[in-house]
Amino acid sequence: MVERRDRPARRRTSLVRALAGKRVLVTGVTGFLGQAVFGRLLEDFPETRIALLIRPQLGSSGRQRLESLIPRPTFDPLRARVGNDGILAMLDERVEVIEGDFAQQPPDLPGDLDVVIHCAATVSFDPPIDEGFQTNLLGAVRFYEAVLASGSRPHLVHVSTAYVAGNRKGVIPEATLDHRVDWRAEAELALQARRDVEAASRRPELLDEFLAKAKRAHSRAGPQTVADDAEERRKSWVTKRLVNYGRARAQTLGWPDNYTFTKAMGERAVEELAGQANLPLSIVRPSIIESALAHPHPGWIEGVKMAEPIILAYGRGTIPEFPGIPEGIVDIIPVDFVVNALLAIAAHPPEPESPAYYHVSSGHRNPLQYKGLYELVREYFQEHPLPERGKGTVKVPEWSFPGALRVERLLTTAEKLVDYADKIVSHLPKSRKMRDLVGRVDRDKGRVEFVRRYSDLYGAYTEAEVIYTDDRTHELFRSLTAADQRRFPFDSAAIDWHHYLVEVHCPAVTMGLRALSSARVKPKVQVREREQLVLALFDVEGTILPSNVVESYVWARMADLEWHDWPRELLDVFGHIPAYLLADRRDRGEFLRTFFRRYEGASVEGIDRLVDEVVSEFMLQKVSAAAVRRIREHRAAGHRTICITAAAEPFVRPIAPLFDVVVAARLAVKDGVYTGYLAEPPLVGEARAAWLRRYAAEEGADLKHSYAYADSHSDLSLLRAVGNPVAVSPDAALLRVARRRRWPIEEWGMSGGMPRVRFPKPAVR
């Protein structure tokens, strides 16, 4: 530790007085920490002028984005004093909003800045390597260059992180980082990585792989759906590659991830810029910032921070084990302590030639062990368990801390098991049981993926054997007046971990989940009258009827044959089932074209007679009562009901009276006989959505408020084309899409099994 005996004693001037008359520029005010810093400046420093750098976004100006923050709890104490109108008046009097984006090219900044507090940064631990460098390094460099270009000579307060120390063990002092990494070279190569990876993703062998996977997943939905998915897979590959690139590069240089690596590079860059300009520089390194201990109220937090995903997942019982050293220190610090420290640091600039470094952390003087954190969180959830829908409350698991290697083996085994289970349930025939199994597998898969992601991401933090000293920060706190120590506390030794975690933090971070659990309801269909024409489209096979085109053919064919010819015909039909299934998986249209060849030579009159005399009765026996009720509900609301099906037109006649419009497959006819070919391409997959959009345009229908009911992933385009899609007894692929998009999922009860075909009477001999 560097000796500081020759440092002159600090004058005990209040922080409010020290910053009175000063102009303070703050970045990142739309984020968690920056918002809290701004709120405290506005509330407690009435004579401090404030400038905010805010990026316009989604059509909102910087001022509009600022005003959108005012209703938030951050400003509750001030609102209680002066009201919303008073806050808006304070914005007009004391706050200047400067629009710009430091990640691109910052605007011209005022020339009379006294303090700059740079809070903005990417908070993701694993951004793509180029994005991390753009925000945490190059964006910071551009911002500080703009500050220098303004002519201001401010005190630079640069918010970093304690974890810039990297993968080290032991005690870490409040000092400049000990490394010789060239930040300019690293930044240049990080940006080059994006171009290199984008180019690599377009290699033919990779594109073929993306396309093949997309076809396996979406071929029945149509070629454009396949193409869109293939491109999404390519983009996902690029992102994952760049994330891995950043993590690998960071770890080869001694940092756990791209976040800490780029923040370390940012420190070195600002040190150089401040040194060249002879400006006072304070680098502030908070540890893990979590909810407020006291201000603006106990437990105040916005967004998801580092510990919340693990705490919530543990409370939901989804993490049976997690890597980490039980004796290791988890260095947590409440956000209001960080804000108070930043304000105190801003009021005490160092000499320009001697940058100051501050650890705002707890591990040195008030250590919280990983096992202690676990025990306190477990205590909270045992006393206040989370609700489990339909099962009472969640019983949280008991961790044994088996070590990283054991956790890795358990994870690898679990990943293999869920992948195997996923392949099985994805190919099961449609049924309620299949959908229950898919839901169970998806939940298990989500849990395993969660543990994998966060064990990879946070393993270095839960296994750290490091202590960040905070001597300089503690010395600064002791130099404050007694009144300021009470008003702006940041002495981490004063934190009671049991009180903070059990009574403040855990209740705060679970509040939203508890509210969601009680308020979250399943999406439901609501049929409403509208002034503009509304359409209600219904698929038939698997939606209104449990039958399909194969079954319809069998009904008609069996009724037309003598009983002794049945075995031969049945063997022929079912012998072709594997080929039909393969064709159906490749392309629904190919399957229909293949199957309808079986009608070659059948007379139109004969098929019509069989449908009217035999098949119609079978169909009406099997129509879903729930479907009929819903169709009538739409008609009562004045909606136009449309039947859209791949079945041949004759087989739709029995249920046609239910609908205003019927769209079915038309078979080609020559001389009163079916040729075995279609008269036009069948409306399947994306063709249905294209037909619907054209029909809606011609009829003036409102697709945003229209409805579509289907059971198959092949109808994904049709469902996406309306504002009210409904998955009815869906297959596994559509079920997953519907759950992800929160579409209503309904089970329409249908008659099971085959209708009894009337056996022809044997001839009398």
Helices and strands as residue ranges (DSSP letters): H 15-18, E 23-27, H 32-44, E 49-54, H 62-69, G 73-75, H 76-94, E 95-99, E 115-118, H 129-133, I 134-139, H 140-149, E 155-159, G 162-165, E 170-172, H 183-201, H 204-218, G 219-221, H 223-252, H 258-277, E 281-286, E 288-290, H 308-315, E 332-334, H 335-346, E 356-360, H 370-383, E 387-388, E 392-393, H 404-426, H 432-462, E 466-468, H 471-479, H 482-487, G 492-494, H 497-498, I 499-505, H 506-519, E 535-538, H 549-560, G 563-565, H 566-575, H 577-586, H 588-595, G 596-599, H 604-610, I 611-615, H 616-622, H 625-636, E 640-648, G 649-658, E 661-665, E 667-670, E 673-678, H 686-699, G 703-705, E 707-710, G 713-715, H 716-720, E 724-728, H 732-741, E 745-746
